[in-house]
Amino acid sequence: MGINYFCRVRKKTETTLPAVPVTDYAAEGKALGKVDGKVIFIEGAVPGDVVDVTLGKNKKDWAEGKATRFLSLSPDRVEPFCPHFGICGGCKWQMLPYDRQLMYKEREVIENLTRLGKVELPPVQPIMGGEATRYYRNKLEFTFSNKRYRTDEEMRAFRAAAPAAPVGTRPAPPPAEPALGFHVPRLFDKVIDIRECHLQAEPSDHIRNTVRAFALEQGYTFYDIKQHTGWLRNLVVRVCTTGEVMVNLVLGYEDRAEGPRLMDHLLRQAPEISTLLYTINPKWNDSIHDLEPVTYYGPGHVIEQLGDYRFKISPKSFFQTNTRQAERLYSVVRDFAGLSGTETLYDLYCGTGSIGIYLSAGAARVVGVEVIGDAIRDAEENARLNGITHARFFTGDVVDVCNDVFFREQGRPDVIITDPPRAGMHEQLVRKLLEIGAPRVVYVSCNVATQARDLQLLDERYRVARVQPVDLFPHTHHIENVVALELR
């Protein structure tokens, strides 16, 4: 078959393996095949496909590459719903039926905990899939670029229409065009011009397309990541289940004439926006954690609802990006915590306080710790917003804050909730948890491999009592996993 989602002009030195049968999935959404006993990790394939694989890495015992031609298709394969599939880095599993996605995710949880954690496990509970598999994200960040990514078809059409280059010279490349969308994986300076995205509900598409159209009409400059020039850098859109919408325009420099023109136009065209901010970022990187967003319209934050609780979210705060599935995730955490109303509950890596607040009705005292100061301020505001008076939140790195003095002042924890970043918990913190010996620990993880590593260390004093995978990111390989630990 001639299906070719991933093909680009290849370097002559690259190796292509022909007709590789795809037999299984491995970690991080990569398919598996074997050639002469050698394991091949394949991007973009489904078990049951037969594909040509162009290798990016080629070691003695294994190799890694992309499916560049499909000779036959798996009966499990479904038609991708997005025209950017195979180019965009999101929704990489949309060619796989959702029930099969869940099967492979659940299996990865079991294999990681068994193979890496090497701890005794109870039966793993069936993974909780999402009711909505599209338009489930409440936040997306789009990038402005002066270099739009061109598809293979566009490149072929350009070369066919271009006049022949003089002998001994290279053909002229197509002229650069602006784009607003997502970066192409491994092509840091190219951005796909996204007109419709299936990850976030309206008015997300309308906002993005309105900003792009006005910027092109007015001749505004889009960011050049290599030259560090251009005015428009990023567009961050948050759409809440409450109906509130927050937009943050990230600009390379202040323009007191054109900035208000652009934002006033956006507000007229998208009256659904409840708060509009802009952030000036003169740095080489896109991070805004050390910058101050300026509120142009509205309160400068939005309100989201999780269960019975309302949460204030500022432009720099972390909040679970799938609100509906976050409710189910937090319900699992609450169940695993087994609170009776008398416990001191610690919420480590607490973000805007969402887990601690969601569980607060069952605890006598809630203590939250988070490194981002803005998130802690939101957590304190969220506690006030929900009438919670028995919660306190502290700013700082969990490893530094959670020392003996802190535990003496705030009380020894009866239940600890830990929800670390993908890198997992610092070994120093794991040792501190072992020393404290709280009767119950509930470990929420977005990276089961690092969770398994930490569980192996915690096995010194804790046993795994319950395991519940939860899918917050349909059509991707990402998994959330909740583990209940009980003191031996």
C-alpha positions as CSV (number, residue, x, y, z in Angstrom):
1,M,0.0,0.0,0.0
2,G,1.1,3.6,-0.6
3,I,0.1,5.1,2.8
4,N,3.0,7.3,3.9
5,Y,2.3,9.3,7.0
6,F,5.9,9.9,8.0
7,C,8.0,10.1,4.9
8,R,10.5,13.0,4.4
9,V,13.5,13.4,2.2
10,R,16.0,11.0,3.7
11,K,19.7,11.3,4.1
12,K,21.6,8.8,1.9
13,T,23.3,7.3,4.9
14,E,20.0,6.2,6.6
15,T,19.2,2.5,6.7
16,T,15.8,1.3,5.8
17,L,14.6,-2.2,6.9
18,P,12.0,-3.6,4.4
19,A,8.8,-5.5,5.3
20,V,9.1,-5.6,9.1
21,P,6.1,-7.4,10.7
22,V,4.9,-5.4,13.7
23,T,4.1,-7.7,16.6
24,D,3.6,-5.8,19.8
25,Y,3.9,-2.5,21.7
26,A,6.6,-1.5,24.1
27,A,6.8,1.5,26.5
28,E,6.1,5.1,25.4
29,G,3.9,4.0,22.6
30,K,6.6,2.5,20.4
31,A,5.6,-0.6,18.4
32,L,7.9,-3.7,18.3
33,G,9.2,-5.8,15.5
34,K,12.1,-8.2,15.0
35,V,14.6,-8.7,12.2
36,D,17.0,-11.7,12.5
37,G,16.4,-11.7,16.2
38,K,17.1,-8.0,16.6
39,V,14.4,-5.9,18.4
40,I,13.2,-3.0,16.3
41,F,11.3,-0.1,18.1
42,I,9.0,1.5,15.6
43,E,7.2,4.8,15.7
44,G,3.8,5.2,14.0
45,A,2.9,1.5,13.6
46,V,0.2,-0.8,15.0
47,P,0.7,-4.5,15.9
48,G,-0.4,-6.4,12.7
49,D,1.1,-3.8,10.3
50,V,3.9,-4.8,7.9
51,V,6.1,-1.7,7.3
52,D,9.4,-0.4,6.0
53,V,11.3,1.1,8.8
54,T,13.9,3.9,8.4
55,L,16.3,3.7,11.3
56,G,17.3,6.6,13.4
57,K,19.4,4.5,15.8
58,N,21.0,1.2,15.0
59,K,22.7,-0.7,17.9
60,K,24.1,-4.2,18.1
61,D,21.0,-5.7,19.9
62,W,18.3,-3.2,19.0
63,A,17.4,-0.4,16.6
64,E,14.8,2.4,16.5
65,G,13.1,4.1,13.7
66,K,9.9,5.3,11.9
67,A,7.5,3.4,9.8
68,T,8.0,5.1,6.4
69,R,5.9,2.8,4.2
70,F,3.0,0.5,5.0
71,L,3.0,-2.7,3.0
72,S,-0.1,-4.1,4.7
73,L,-2.3,-2.7,7.5
74,S,-3.3,-4.3,10.8
75,P,-7.0,-5.3,11.2
76,D,-6.9,-3.3,14.4
77,R,-6.0,0.0,12.6
78,V,-8.7,2.7,12.3
79,E,-8.7,5.8,10.1
80,P,-7.0,8.8,11.9
81,F,-9.5,11.6,12.5
82,C,-7.0,14.5,12.3
83,P,-5.4,15.7,9.0
84,H,-2.2,16.4,10.9
85,F,-1.8,12.8,12.1
86,G,1.8,11.5,11.6
87,I,3.3,15.0,11.6
88,C,1.9,16.6,14.7
89,G,3.4,15.3,18.0
90,G,0.0,14.9,19.7
91,C,-2.7,12.2,19.4
92,K,-0.1,9.6,18.1
93,W,-2.4,6.7,18.9
94,Q,-5.5,7.9,17.0
95,M,-5.0,5.1,14.4
96,L,-5.6,2.6,17.2
97,P,-9.1,1.8,18.6
98,Y,-9.5,3.3,22.1
99,D,-10.2,-0.1,23.7
100,R,-6.8,-1.3,22.4
101,Q,-5.1,1.8,23.6
102,L,-6.4,1.1,27.1
103,M,-5.3,-2.5,26.9
104,Y,-1.7,-1.6,26.1
105,K,-1.6,1.2,28.7
106,E,-2.9,-1.2,31.4
107,R,-0.3,-3.8,30.4
108,E,2.5,-1.2,30.5
109,V,1.5,-0.4,34.1
110,I,1.7,-4.0,35.1
111,E,5.0,-4.6,33.3
112,N,6.7,-1.6,34.7
113,L,5.7,-2.2,38.3
114,T,6.7,-5.9,38.0
115,R,9.8,-5.6,35.9
116,L,11.3,-2.3,37.3
117,G,9.7,-2.2,40.7
118,K,10.1,-5.8,41.5
119,V,7.6,-5.5,44.3
120,E,4.7,-7.8,45.3
121,L,1.5,-6.5,43.7
122,P,-2.2,-7.1,44.3
123,P,-4.3,-7.6,41.2
124,V,-4.2,-4.4,39.2
125,Q,-7.6,-2.9,38.8
126,P,-8.9,-2.4,35.2
127,I,-7.8,1.0,33.8
128,M,-10.3,3.8,33.9
129,G,-10.8,5.1,30.4
130,G,-12.1,8.5,29.5
131,E,-15.7,9.1,28.5
132,A,-14.6,11.8,26.1
133,T,-11.7,10.9,23.9
134,R,-11.6,14.2,21.9
135,Y,-11.8,17.8,23.1
136,Y,-10.8,16.7,26.6
137,R,-7.9,19.1,27.3
138,N,-8.7,22.4,29.2
139,K,-5.3,24.0,28.2
140,L,-3.3,24.2,25.0
141,E,-0.2,26.2,24.1
142,F,0.3,27.2,20.5
143,T,3.5,28.6,18.9
144,F,3.9,31.4,16.4
145,S,6.7,30.7,13.9
146,N,7.9,32.4,10.7
147,K,8.7,28.9,9.3
148,R,5.6,26.9,8.5
149,Y,6.1,23.2,8.1
150,R,5.4,21.9,4.6
151,T,4.1,18.4,4.0
152,D,5.7,16.0,1.6
153,E,2.9,16.7,-0.9
154,E,3.6,20.4,-0.7
155,M,7.3,19.9,-1.2
156,R,6.8,17.7,-4.2
157,A,4.4,20.2,-5.8
158,F,6.9,23.1,-5.2
159,R,9.8,21.2,-6.7
160,A,7.6,20.2,-9.7
161,A,6.6,23.8,-10.3
162,A,10.0,25.4,-9.7
163,P,12.3,26.1,-12.7
164,A,15.2,23.8,-13.0
165,A,18.3,24.9,-11.1
166,P,21.5,25.5,-13.0
167,V,23.8,22.5,-13.1
168,G,25.9,22.3,-10.0
169,T,23.6,24.3,-7.8
170,R,20.9,23.3,-5.3
171,P,17.3,24.1,-6.0
172,A,16.0,27.1,-4.1
173,P,13.9,26.3,-1.1
174,P,10.3,27.5,-0.9
175,P,9.8,30.9,0.7
176,A,9.2,30.9,4.5
177,E,5.6,31.4,5.6
178,P,4.2,32.2,9.0
179,A,2.3,29.6,11.1
180,L,0.4,29.3,14.4
181,G,0.2,25.8,15.8
182,F,2.4,23.0,17.2
183,H,6.1,22.2,16.7
184,V,7.0,19.3,14.6
185,P,8.7,16.7,16.7
186,R,12.5,16.9,16.2
187,L,12.2,19.9,14.0
188,F,12.5,22.7,16.6
189,D,12.2,25.6,14.1
190,K,9.2,24.3,12.1
191,V,5.5,24.7,13.2
192,I,2.4,23.1,11.8
193,D,-0.2,25.6,10.9
194,I,-3.2,24.2,12.8
195,R,-6.7,25.2,11.7
196,E,-8.6,22.6,13.6
197,C,-7.4,20.7,16.7
198,H,-9.4,17.8,18.2
199,L,-7.8,18.2,21.7
200,Q,-9.7,21.3,22.9
201,A,-13.3,22.4,22.6
202,E,-14.4,25.7,21.1
203,P,-13.8,28.6,21.3
204,S,-10.2,27.3,21.1
205,D,-10.1,27.0,17.2
206,H,-11.9,30.2,16.8
207,I,-9.5,32.1,19.1
208,R,-6.4,30.7,17.4
209,N,-7.7,31.3,13.9
210,T,-8.9,34.8,14.7
211,V,-5.5,35.8,16.1
212,R,-3.7,34.3,13.1
213,A,-5.9,36.0,10.5
214,F,-5.6,39.5,12.2
215,A,-1.8,39.1,12.6
216,L,-1.4,38.2,8.9
217,E,-3.7,41.0,7.8
218,Q,-1.7,43.6,9.9
219,G,1.7,42.2,8.9
220,Y,2.8,41.4,12.4
221,T,6.0,39.4,12.7
222,F,6.0,35.8,13.9
223,Y,8.8,34.5,16.0
224,D,12.0,33.2,14.5
225,I,13.5,30.7,17.0
226,K,16.9,30.7,15.3
227,Q,17.3,34.5,15.0
228,H,15.4,35.3,18.2
229,T,13.3,37.9,16.4
230,G,9.6,38.6,15.9
231,W,6.8,39.9,18.0
232,L,4.3,37.1,18.4
233,R,5.6,34.1,20.3
234,N,2.9,31.9,21.9
235,L,-0.8,31.7,22.5
236,V,-2.1,29.9,25.6
237,V,-5.8,29.0,25.7
238,R,-7.6,27.5,28.7
239,V,-11.3,26.4,28.3
240,C,-12.9,25.4,31.6
241,T,-15.9,23.2,32.2
242,T,-17.5,26.2,34.0
243,G,-17.6,28.1,30.6
244,E,-14.8,30.5,31.6
245,V,-12.0,31.0,29.0
246,M,-8.5,32.4,29.7
247,V,-6.1,33.5,26.9
248,N,-2.5,34.5,27.4
249,L,-0.7,36.1,24.5
250,V,3.1,35.8,24.8
251,L,4.9,38.6,23.0
252,G,8.6,39.2,22.3
253,Y,8.5,42.8,23.3
254,E,6.0,45.5,24.3
255,D,4.2,47.3,21.6
256,R,1.8,49.9,23.2
257,A,0.0,50.6,19.9
258,E,-0.4,47.2,18.2
259,G,-0.8,45.2,21.4
260,P,-4.1,46.8,22.4
261,R,-5.3,46.7,18.7
262,L,-4.7,43.0,18.6
263,M,-6.3,42.2,21.9
264,D,-9.3,44.5,21.4
265,H,-9.9,42.8,18.0
266,L,-9.7,39.4,19.7
267,L,-12.2,40.4,22.4
268,R,-14.7,41.7,19.8
269,Q,-14.4,38.5,17.8
270,A,-14.4,36.1,20.7
271,P,-16.7,37.5,23.5
272,E,-16.5,34.1,25.2
273,I,-13.1,35.1,26.6
274,S,-13.5,35.8,30.3
275,T,-10.0,36.9,31.0
276,L,-7.2,38.1,28.6
277,L,-3.6,38.5,29.5
278,Y,-0.3,39.2,27.8
279,T,3.2,38.3,28.8
280,I,6.4,39.9,27.5
281,N,9.1,37.3,27.0
282,P,12.4,38.6,25.7
283,K,14.3,35.4,26.6
284,W,15.5,32.7,24.3
285,N,13.3,30.0,25.9
286,D,9.5,29.9,26.0
287,S,9.2,29.3,29.8
288,I,7.1,32.0,31.5
289,H,7.5,30.8,35.1
290,D,9.9,33.7,35.9
291,L,7.8,36.3,34.0
292,E,4.7,38.3,35.1
293,P,1.6,38.1,32.9
294,V,-0.3,41.4,32.6
295,T,-4.1,41.3,32.8
296,Y,-5.6,43.2,29.9
297,Y,-9.2,42.2,30.5
298,G,-11.1,40.3,33.2
299,P,-9.9,39.2,36.6
300,G,-6.7,37.6,35.4
301,H,-7.7,34.1,36.4
302,V,-10.5,31.5,35.7
303,I,-12.6,29.3,37.9
304,E,-12.7,25.6,37.3
305,Q,-14.9,23.0,39.0
306,L,-13.9,19.6,40.3
307,G,-16.7,17.7,42.0
308,D,-18.1,20.0,44.7
309,Y,-15.0,22.3,44.7
310,R,-14.1,25.4,42.7
311,F,-10.6,26.2,41.8
312,K,-9.0,29.5,40.9
313,I,-6.4,29.0,38.1
314,S,-3.8,31.8,37.2
315,P,-1.9,31.7,33.9
316,K,1.2,30.2,35.5
317,S,-0.5,27.6,37.7
318,F,-0.4,23.8,37.1
319,F,-3.8,22.2,36.9
320,Q,-4.8,18.8,35.5
321,T,-5.5,19.3,31.8
322,N,-8.4,16.8,31.6
323,T,-10.9,18.1,34.1
324,R,-13.5,15.3,33.8
325,Q,-10.9,12.5,34.2
326,A,-9.2,14.5,37.0
327,E,-12.4,14.1,39.0
328,R,-12.3,10.4,38.6
329,L,-8.5,10.3,39.4
330,Y,-9.1,12.3,42.6
331,S,-12.0,10.1,43.5
332,V,-9.6,7.1,43.3
333,V,-7.1,9.0,45.5
334,R,-9.8,9.8,48.0
335,D,-10.9,6.1,48.1
336,F,-7.3,4.9,48.5
337,A,-6.6,7.5,51.3
338,G,-9.3,5.9,53.5
339,L,-9.9,9.1,55.5
340,S,-12.1,9.0,58.5
341,G,-12.1,12.7,59.5
342,T,-9.4,12.5,62.1
343,E,-6.2,12.4,60.0
344,T,-3.5,14.8,59.2
345,L,-3.2,14.7,55.4
346,Y,0.0,15.8,53.6
347,D,-0.4,16.8,49.9
348,L,3.1,16.8,48.4
349,Y,3.7,18.5,45.1
350,C,0.3,20.0,45.6
351,G,0.1,22.5,42.7
352,T,-3.0,24.7,43.2
353,G,-4.1,22.5,46.1
354,S,-6.5,20.5,44.0
355,I,-6.0,17.0,45.5
356,G,-5.8,18.2,49.2
357,I,-8.9,20.3,48.8
358,Y,-10.8,17.5,47.0
359,L,-10.0,15.3,50.0
360,S,-10.3,17.9,52.7
361,A,-13.8,16.9,53.9
362,G,-12.4,13.7,55.2
363,A,-9.3,15.1,57.0
364,A,-8.8,17.0,60.3
365,R,-5.9,18.9,58.8
366,V,-4.4,19.3,55.3
367,V,-0.8,20.4,54.7
368,G,0.3,21.1,51.1
369,V,3.8,21.7,49.7
370,E,4.6,23.1,46.2
371,V,7.7,24.8,44.7
372,I,5.8,27.3,42.6
373,G,4.8,30.3,44.6
374,D,2.0,31.4,42.3
375,A,0.4,27.9,42.7
376,I,0.6,28.1,46.5
377,R,-1.1,31.5,46.4
378,D,-3.8,30.0,44.2
379,A,-4.0,27.0,46.7
380,E,-4.6,29.4,49.6
381,E,-7.2,31.3,47.5
382,N,-8.9,28.0,46.6
383,A,-9.1,27.0,50.2
384,R,-10.8,30.3,51.0
385,L,-13.0,30.0,47.9
386,N,-14.3,26.7,49.2
387,G,-14.6,27.7,52.9
388,I,-11.8,25.3,54.0
389,T,-10.1,26.6,57.1
390,H,-8.1,23.5,58.1
391,A,-5.7,23.6,55.2
392,R,-2.2,25.2,55.1
393,F,0.1,25.5,52.1
394,F,3.8,26.1,52.0
395,T,6.1,27.2,49.2
396,G,9.4,25.4,48.5
397,D,11.0,22.3,47.1
398,V,9.4,19.2,48.8
399,V,12.9,17.8,49.6
400,D,13.9,21.0,51.4
401,V,10.6,21.8,53.2
402,C,9.8,18.4,54.5
403,N,12.4,18.1,57.2
404,D,12.2,17.1,60.9
405,V,11.4,20.6,62.1
406,F,8.6,21.0,59.5
407,F,7.0,17.7,60.6
408,R,7.2,18.7,64.3
409,E,5.6,22.1,63.6
410,Q,2.8,20.8,61.3
411,G,2.2,17.4,62.8
412,R,3.2,14.0,61.7
413,P,1.2,12.8,58.7
414,D,-1.3,10.0,59.0
415,V,-1.8,9.9,55.2
416,I,0.6,11.3,52.6
417,I,-0.5,12.0,49.0
418,T,2.5,12.4,46.7
419,D,2.0,13.5,43.1
420,P,5.6,14.2,41.8
421,P,6.6,15.3,38.3
422,R,7.7,12.8,35.7
423,A,11.1,12.4,37.3
424,G,9.5,10.9,40.4
425,M,10.4,11.6,44.0
426,H,13.9,12.6,45.0
427,E,15.6,9.7,46.9
428,Q,16.1,12.0,49.8
429,L,12.3,12.4,50.1
430,V,11.7,8.7,49.8
431,R,14.1,8.1,52.7
432,K,12.3,10.8,54.7
433,L,9.0,9.1,54.0
434,L,10.4,5.8,55.2
435,E,11.7,7.5,58.3
436,I,8.3,9.2,59.1
437,G,6.4,6.0,58.5
438,A,2.9,7.4,57.8
439,P,0.4,4.6,58.0
440,R,-0.8,5.2,54.4
441,V,0.8,6.7,51.3
442,V,-1.0,7.3,48.1
443,Y,1.4,7.7,45.1
444,V,-0.1,9.4,42.0
445,S,2.2,9.2,39.0
446,C,2.3,10.4,35.4
447,N,5.4,8.1,34.8
448,V,5.0,4.5,35.9
449,A,8.7,3.8,35.3
450,T,9.9,6.3,37.9
451,Q,7.0,5.3,40.2
452,A,8.2,1.7,40.0
453,R,11.7,2.8,40.9
454,D,10.4,4.7,44.0
455,L,8.1,1.8,45.0
456,Q,11.2,-0.5,45.1
457,L,12.8,1.9,47.6
458,L,9.5,2.3,49.6
459,D,9.2,-1.5,49.7
460,E,11.6,-1.4,52.7
461,R,8.6,-0.4,54.9
462,Y,5.5,-0.4,52.7
463,R,3.5,-2.9,50.8
464,V,1.5,-2.1,47.7
465,A,-2.2,-2.6,48.7
466,R,-4.0,-1.3,45.6
467,V,-3.2,-0.2,42.0
468,Q,-5.5,1.8,39.7
469,P,-4.4,3.1,36.3
470,V,-6.4,6.1,34.9
471,D,-6.3,7.4,31.4
472,L,-6.2,11.2,31.3
473,F,-4.8,11.4,27.8
474,P,-6.6,9.4,25.1
475,H,-4.8,8.8,21.8
476,T,-1.4,9.2,23.5
477,H,0.8,6.7,25.3
478,H,0.7,8.7,28.6
479,I,-0.8,7.1,31.7
480,E,-1.7,8.2,35.2
481,N,-1.4,5.5,37.9
482,V,-2.5,5.5,41.5
483,V,-0.9,3.2,44.1
484,A,-2.0,2.8,47.7
485,L,0.8,1.9,50.1
486,E,0.3,0.6,53.6
487,L,2.9,0.4,56.4
488,R,4.1,-3.1,57.0
